[in-house]
Amino acid sequence: MDKAQSAPPSRYPFALMGLLAGAAFAALMTVPLFLLPLGGYAFLPAAALYAFFMGCGYRMGKRWETPAEAEGASAPGRACPKVLDTSAIIDGRILDICRTGFLEGDIVVPAFVLDELRHIADSADALRRSRGRRGLDVLQKLQEEVPLRIEEKDDYDGEVDVKLLRLARDLKGAVMTNDYNLNKVAGVAGVPVLNVNDLAGALRPNVLPGEEMTVRVIREGREPGQGVAYLEDGTMVVVENGRRRVGETLNAEVTTVLQTSAGRMIFARVPTDENRAG
């Protein structure tokens, strides 16, 4: 009963047509039986023929309109699994994305990714250890808030990234990452990728050259005369002529905006009147 209620409406016309075609064919096949002097004994073989041909017609109708299901493929419109890599888990934004409800499909964490997180969390390096523990905390919160599946399958050779791509291909899913190199390799391998940085970049307010923004220069830049500031969303702003303004909050004019899969970078300069004031 539940399967019938969940079946798409388009299935029933073909199944009904197959049922009617089977009944019509059975009627033709049973005509000779009633012409024979069998009396009431003709009804039993006639009923058997009706049941056989109507059943065949119904099954053929179902197979005609749902070939993908008969072959074991995913049903149309069903969201593909999202396979998380280590960088996306440690980054932590995947938790906020899942909370919004925009992400559909199963969230899959491979067992080998979980093992890698554990190794990072046990690292002798304090920074790596902190990152690994953060990733484990994110996973724990994900398990509490969204359906999370740990994929135990680990029949692949090679590094973690190679295993991840092969697993995603076998699951007919997409890799979710913010690793720039993995993003490129997945593109070459033909595996769908959901890049967290691309999503974050799409949601950031557009900044156009010539616009002014208020930033706080926090350190010196790599090139002579440059200062570095950050927006609230973490975007780096390289401020020309800002080296001598470290620690100050000032207005800067946007000159260039660079957007890549690794993130967004804004180049700005202190307007002439700001230079004079400095």
N, C-alpha and C positions, 0 to 999 in steps of 0.2 A: 504493500500500500504506500509506504514512504517513497519507494522508488518511482511509483507511478506519479505521485504528487510532485516529485522533484524533476521529472522528465520535462524537457522543453516542449512547448506546444507543437512545434513543427514535426515531432515524431509521429503523432497520432494520425494525420491524414494518410501517410504512406502505409502505416500498419493497418489502418482500416481498409485501404484500397487492396492490400494484399489479402486481407481476410475475405473481402467480397469476391476477389478473383478466385481464391481457393474454393469458396462455396459454389461459384458458378461452374468451375471445372469439375467439382465433385458431382454437381447435378447432372452434367453431361455423362459422367462416367457411370452413374447409377441408373440411368434410363434403361439400359439393357437388362438390369437385374429385375425390374418390375415387369418387363415383357416376358420373362421366363415364368413358368408355372411353379413358383416357389411358395406362393401364398405369403403368410406372415413371416416366413423365414428370410425374406428379402430385406427386412428392415435392419437386421443386425449387421450384415456386410455394408449396407448403405450408410449406416451411422458411422461405421469405422472409416469408410472412404471420406465422408464429410469431415470427420475429426482430423484425419491425416492431411487432406489438402488444405483445409482452413488453417491448420497449425503451420504448415509449410508456408502458406501465403503470408501469414502474420509475421513469421520470423524473417522472411525475405524483405518485407516492408520495413521492418526495424533496421535491418542491415543496410538497406539502400539509403536511408536518411541519416544514419549515424556511422559512416565508415570509419571515422577517426577513432570512435570508441571501440569498434570491433577490432581495430589494429592495436589498441592499447595506447594511443596517443592522447595527449591532454585535450580536454574538452575546450571548444572555442570560448574565449573570454576568461578562462581561468588564469589567475596570476601565477607567474613562474616563481619558483623558490629563490630567495635571496641568500647567497652564501657569503658569510662575513669573513674577511681576512683580519689578520692581527692588527694592522694599522687602524682599521675602522673601529675596532673594539676599543683599543687604547685611546683613540681620539675622543670617544665618548659621545659625539653628537648623534650617533645612531640611536641612542636612547631617547633623545628629544624628538627625533624624526618619527620613531615608532609611536611615541605618545600622541603625536598629532593625528594619527589614524590615516595618513596619506599613503603609507607603505602597505601594499597588499601582498598576499602570498605568505608561504612559510618562511620563517627566519631560521636559517641553518648555520650551525657552528660545527665545522669538522673537528673530529677528535684530535687530529694532528695540530690544528690551530690552538686548541685548548692546551695541548702539551707544550707548545711553544710559549704560550702565555705563562705557564707554570715555570718554565725554565727562566724566562725573563724575570719573573717575580722572585726567583731564588738567586739572581745574579749577585756577584760580589760588588758590582758597581752600583752605587747608591741611586743614581739617576735611572738606570735601567730597572732596578728593583722597584722603584717608585712607579714607573710606567707600567710594569707588569702587574703590580697590585691594583693599580687603577683599572686596568683592563679586566681583572677578575671581579672587581667591585661592579663594573658596568654590566658584566655578564649576569651577576647575581640579581641586579635590579631588573635586567631584561627578563629573566626567568619569572620574576614576581609580577611583571606587568603585561607581558605579551607571550603568546605561545612560542616557545623556543625549542628547536629540535637539535640535539647533539647527534651528528652523523658519525657513526662508528666505522664506516667503510674506509679502509686505508690499504687498498690493494695497489697503490701507485708507487713508482720509484721516482727519485729525484728530490729536489728541494721543496720546501713548503709551497712556494708560489706555483711550481709546476703541478703539484698534487691538487692544489686549489682549482686550477683551471680545468684539469681533467675531471675532477669531481663535479664542477659546475656544468661541464658539457654532458656528463652522464645523467645528471639530474634535470637536464634541460632548463637550467636556471641561469641566474646572473650573479656575477661577483660584485660585492659591495666593498669598496676600498677608498682610501685617499692616498694610496701609494702611486706616485707618478709613473714609475717604471713598470709596475704591474698593470697599470692602466694601458700603457703602450703595448706590452706583450700580449695582453688579452685581446686588444684590437687586431693584432696580427694573427692571433690564433682563432679569431672568429667567435670569441666568447663574449656575450653581452656584459657590459660593465656599467655599474651605477657608481659614479664618482662623487663622494661626499663634498669635495671641494667645488665641483661643478654646480652641485645643488646650492651650496652656500653662496657661490658667486651669482647664481641666477636670482637669489632672494635679496641680494644687497642693493641698496639704492644706487641708481645710476649717477655717476659723477662725470661731468663733461669738461673738456679743456676750456679754460677761461673762467670757470666757477671758483669761488673762494670758499675755503673751509677753515675752521678754527682748530688748530692742533697744538699739542704740547711736545716740543722737541726734547727727547729724553736722552739721546746720546749722539756722538759724532758718527758720521757716515764713513764709508770706505774710501770715497774719493775726496780730494781736497775741497774744502768749503761746504761739504754736505752735512746735514743733520738728519736724524731719523726720528720719526714720530709714528704712532699707531692710532688707528681709529678704534672705536669701541668694539667693532666686530673682529679686530685683530689684523686688519689690513695695514700693511706697511706703507708709510708715506715718506719718500725721500725728498727732503727739503733742500733745494739749492740755496747757498748762502746762509744755511742755518747752523753751521758749526759753532759760530760764536753766540748762538741763541739757546744753547742747551739749558734746559730747566725753565725756559720761558714758554708761555702760551701766546701764540700769535696767529695772525691771519695769513694764509698761504694761497696762492693762485695755482690751480691745477694746470699743468702743461701737457702731461701724457698719462694715459691709463693703459696698463698692460694686463691682459686677462689670459691666463693659461690654466691647465689642469692642476698645476701646482699651487694655484692661488692667484690673487690679484695684487698688483703693486701700482702705487700712484706716485708720480713725480710732480713736484710742485716747487714753486719758488716764492720767496718773500717779495711782495710788491715793492716798488721803488720807494714809496713813502715809508714802508717798514724798514728798509735798508737805511734810510736817512735817520730814522728814529734810533736805530742801533748804533 
